[in-house]
Amino acid sequence: MKKQPVNLRVLVIGGGLGGLCLAQGLRKAGISVAVYERDSSPVARTQGYRFHMDASGEQALRECLPPSLCELFLATRGQPSKSLTVFSVVDGQLKEAATRRFPESGSSEFVTVGSAVDRLTLRQILLAGLDDVVHFGKEFTRYEQQHDGTVRACFADGTSATGDVLVAADGVGSRIREQFLPHAEVIDTGVRWLGGKTVLTNELRALLPTQLAETFGSVPGVAQSMVFGLVEFRQDPNQAAAHLWPGLRFHNTVDYVFWGVLAQQHLFAVSDDELNAMAGPDLQRLVLALRVDWPQTLRTLIEQSRPDQTFVLRMRHAKPIEHWQTTNVTLLGDAIHPMLPSGSGANTALRDASLLSCSLIAVASRGTPLHQALHDYETEMVRYGFDALRASLQRPDIRFTPTR
Ligand SMILES: Cc1cc2nc3c(=O)[nH]c(=O)nc-3n(C[C@H](O)[C@H](O)[C@H](O)COP(=O)(O)OP(=O)(O)OC[C@H]3O[C@@H](n4cnc5c(N)ncnc54)[C@H](O)[C@@H]3O)c2cc1C
């Protein structure tokens, strides 16, 4: 007997990379989807940094984005780059001391060539065409299972939304994970990443090692370590948008150096709450005030960075767990497998989004039972997601000492 198509209503909590990619994939297939994002607007906080896009992330975007947005993504990528698994160890004068790769076993599984991508640019592409799908200023608080098999998401403003599936795409601090899988632990390494962006001028380019264009640089011993990488756009993003998505204006169109100083929280001499409340210029001052013997080039790199673009992140990661009992609540990306920076977190979130989108399309168009589709998605996602997480814990160049 031919299975009937189903009218699915999908609720996605979180409008980051994974949630928006899923929404694009469902939208393209004509499935009803709504995204609820806590931020009040797309530019409510510093959204951007460089990340390495590998083949799996790119494939996910090809599957989920409409063709012209996919072309726009390809046109607005930065230069080709190797995964964070290949990195240049440089000395304080930014001269290369060694090139390393991990895992040291020589496995090539995690060493892929891809592109340096500006997260802010990609997020603008992922938001394009979704004005009626993404709801800003909606802070999810809890969900309730309904007697008719639907699920209700409740928001801090007192409103709610009801759907057939609830997807946690709400990142490392996921409220859905806390309610649904309270045993799933997130470990705080105690390390904080103070990061920023410095416009890539010709003078700065001349100071940087040439191989930095395709790898990530790491300077051990500056605080815990200092890392940096480049984004060099292949073409002017706004020119590309004029052809492919008229009306879209990108916020960032200049090449830059992305840097991060990693240090144990106590070295900053302020509490986490104080750190999180600090504005960009204060964070920039705090980095420079660290008791560090700054090589002059690195000090210059930080001094010349855009103060409003300085941000702080807590370095946290999940502990892998066994697959749970499947329900109509599921998870993707950092909401389930947050990992340490290793070139995989965003790529894995995008891969989850694409896989989940295919699974839900099978439910809507081919009548695959929802429970079976979600179970199969979760089985696969748990396997590769926690593998990527375990690999991220093996970075030899960044020391993460757990505080608990
Ligand atoms: C410095 C740094 C460098 C990185 N480099 C790389 C790299 O090179 N390659 C790579 O693959 N990955 C990299 N990553 C990891 C990558 O950025 C993340 O893994 C990825 O963004 C996760 O996507 P996500 O959609 O799961 O979560 P996010 O992008 O974090 O999105 C979660 C969204 O949910 C929203 N939200 C949270 N709580 C609520 C709530 N209660 N209600 C409503 N909305 C909520 C948030 O505001 C946010 O918009 C890096 C990360 C960092 C910090």
The ligand as an SDF file (V2000), in Angstrom:
LIG
                    3D

 53 58  0  0  0  0  0  0  0  0999 V2000
   36.6540   30.2350   18.4220 C   0  0  0  0  0  0  0  0  0  0  0  0
   35.9690   29.0900   17.7550 C   0  0  0  0  0  0  0  0  0  0  0  0
   36.5250   28.5700   16.5740 C   0  0  0  0  0  0  0  0  0  0  0  0
   35.8450   27.5110   15.9360 C   0  0  0  0  0  0  0  0  0  0  0  0
   36.3910   27.0160   14.7900 N   0  0  0  0  0  0  0  0  0  0  0  0
   35.7330   26.0240   14.1390 C   0  0  0  0  0  0  0  0  0  0  0  0
   36.2440   25.4820   12.9060 C   0  0  0  0  0  0  0  0  0  0  0  0
   37.2960   25.8700   12.3940 O   0  0  0  0  0  0  0  0  0  0  0  0
   35.5020   24.5160   12.2800 N   0  0  0  0  0  0  0  0  0  0  0  0
   34.3510   24.0350   12.8030 C   0  0  0  0  0  0  0  0  0  0  0  0
   33.7280   23.1340   12.2010 O   0  0  0  0  0  0  0  0  0  0  0  0
   33.8560   24.5060   13.9800 N   0  0  0  0  0  0  0  0  0  0  0  0
   34.5090   25.4780   14.6540 C   0  0  0  0  0  0  0  0  0  0  0  0
   34.0150   25.9580   15.8260 N   0  0  0  0  0  0  0  0  0  0  0  0
   32.7960   25.3500   16.4230 C   0  0  0  0  0  0  0  0  0  0  0  0
   31.5170   25.8810   15.8300 C   0  0  0  0  0  0  0  0  0  0  0  0
   31.4700   27.2810   15.8130 O   0  0  0  0  0  0  0  0  0  0  0  0
   30.2880   25.3410   16.6080 C   0  0  0  0  0  0  0  0  0  0  0  0
   30.4440   23.9660   16.7950 O   0  0  0  0  0  0  0  0  0  0  0  0
   29.0110   25.6050   15.7950 C   0  0  0  0  0  0  0  0  0  0  0  0
   28.7520   26.9970   15.7020 O   0  0  0  0  0  0  0  0  0  0  0  0
   27.8050   24.9210   16.4440 C   0  0  0  0  0  0  0  0  0  0  0  0
   26.6230   25.2530   15.7310 O   0  0  0  0  0  0  0  0  0  0  0  0
   25.1930   25.1150   16.4380 P   0  0  0  0  0  0  0  0  0  0  0  0
   24.1950   25.5370   15.4230 O   0  0  0  0  0  0  0  0  0  0  0  0
   25.0750   23.7590   17.0370 O   0  0  0  0  0  0  0  0  0  0  0  0
   25.2390   26.1270   17.6490 O   0  0  0  0  0  0  0  0  0  0  0  0
   25.3960   27.7200   17.6380 P   0  0  0  0  0  0  0  0  0  0  0  0
   25.9810   28.1770   16.3420 O   0  0  0  0  0  0  0  0  0  0  0  0
   26.1110   28.0270   18.9080 O   0  0  0  0  0  0  0  0  0  0  0  0
   23.9010   28.2650   17.7030 O   0  0  0  0  0  0  0  0  0  0  0  0
   23.0850   28.1190   18.8160 C   0  0  0  0  0  0  0  0  0  0  0  0
   22.0150   29.2130   18.7490 C   0  0  0  0  0  0  0  0  0  0  0  0
   21.0040   28.9430   19.7330 O   0  0  0  0  0  0  0  0  0  0  0  0
   20.6320   30.1570   20.3470 C   0  0  0  0  0  0  0  0  0  0  0  0
   20.0710   29.8410   21.6830 N   0  0  0  0  0  0  0  0  0  0  0  0
   20.7460   29.3940   22.7610 C   0  0  0  0  0  0  0  0  0  0  0  0
   19.9020   29.2080   23.8020 N   0  0  0  0  0  0  0  0  0  0  0  0
   18.6500   29.5320   23.3540 C   0  0  0  0  0  0  0  0  0  0  0  0
   17.3610   29.5540   23.9620 C   0  0  0  0  0  0  0  0  0  0  0  0
   17.1710   29.1890   25.2540 N   0  0  0  0  0  0  0  0  0  0  0  0
   16.2980   29.9280   23.2100 N   0  0  0  0  0  0  0  0  0  0  0  0
   16.4540   30.2980   21.9000 C   0  0  0  0  0  0  0  0  0  0  0  0
   17.6750   30.3060   21.2800 N   0  0  0  0  0  0  0  0  0  0  0  0
   18.7590   29.9230   21.9970 C   0  0  0  0  0  0  0  0  0  0  0  0
   21.9240   30.9460   20.3960 C   0  0  0  0  0  0  0  0  0  0  0  0
   21.6890   32.3400   20.5490 O   0  0  0  0  0  0  0  0  0  0  0  0
   22.5610   30.6040   19.0460 C   0  0  0  0  0  0  0  0  0  0  0  0
   22.1570   31.5040   18.0290 O   0  0  0  0  0  0  0  0  0  0  0  0
   34.6690   26.9890   16.4880 C   0  0  0  0  0  0  0  0  0  0  0  0
   34.1310   27.5340   17.6530 C   0  0  0  0  0  0  0  0  0  0  0  0
   34.7820   28.5660   18.2810 C   0  0  0  0  0  0  0  0  0  0  0  0
   34.1900   29.1160   19.5360 C   0  0  0  0  0  0  0  0  0  0  0  0
  1  2  1  0
  2  3  1  0
  2 52  2  0
  3  4  2  0
  4  5  1  0
  4 50  1  0
  5  6  2  0
  6  7  1  0
  6 13  1  0
  7  8  2  0
  7  9  1  0
  9 10  1  0
 10 11  2  0
 10 12  1  0
 12 13  2  0
 13 14  1  0
 14 15  1  0
 14 50  1  0
 15 16  1  0
 16 17  1  0
 16 18  1  0
 18 19  1  0
 18 20  1  0
 20 21  1  0
 20 22  1  0
 22 23  1  0
 23 24  1  0
 24 25  2  0
 24 26  1  0
 24 27  1  0
 27 28  1  0
 28 29  2  0
 28 30  1  0
 28 31  1  0
 31 32  1  0
 32 33  1  0
 33 34  1  0
 33 48  1  0
 34 35  1  0
 35 36  1  0
 35 46  1  0
 36 37  1  0
 36 45  1  0
 37 38  2  0
 38 39  1  0
 39 40  1  0
 39 45  2  0
 40 41  1  0
 40 42  2  0
 42 43  1  0
 43 44  2  0
 44 45  1  0
 46 47  1  0
 46 48  1  0
 48 49  1  0
 50 51  2  0
 51 52  1  0
 52 53  1  0
M  END
$$$$
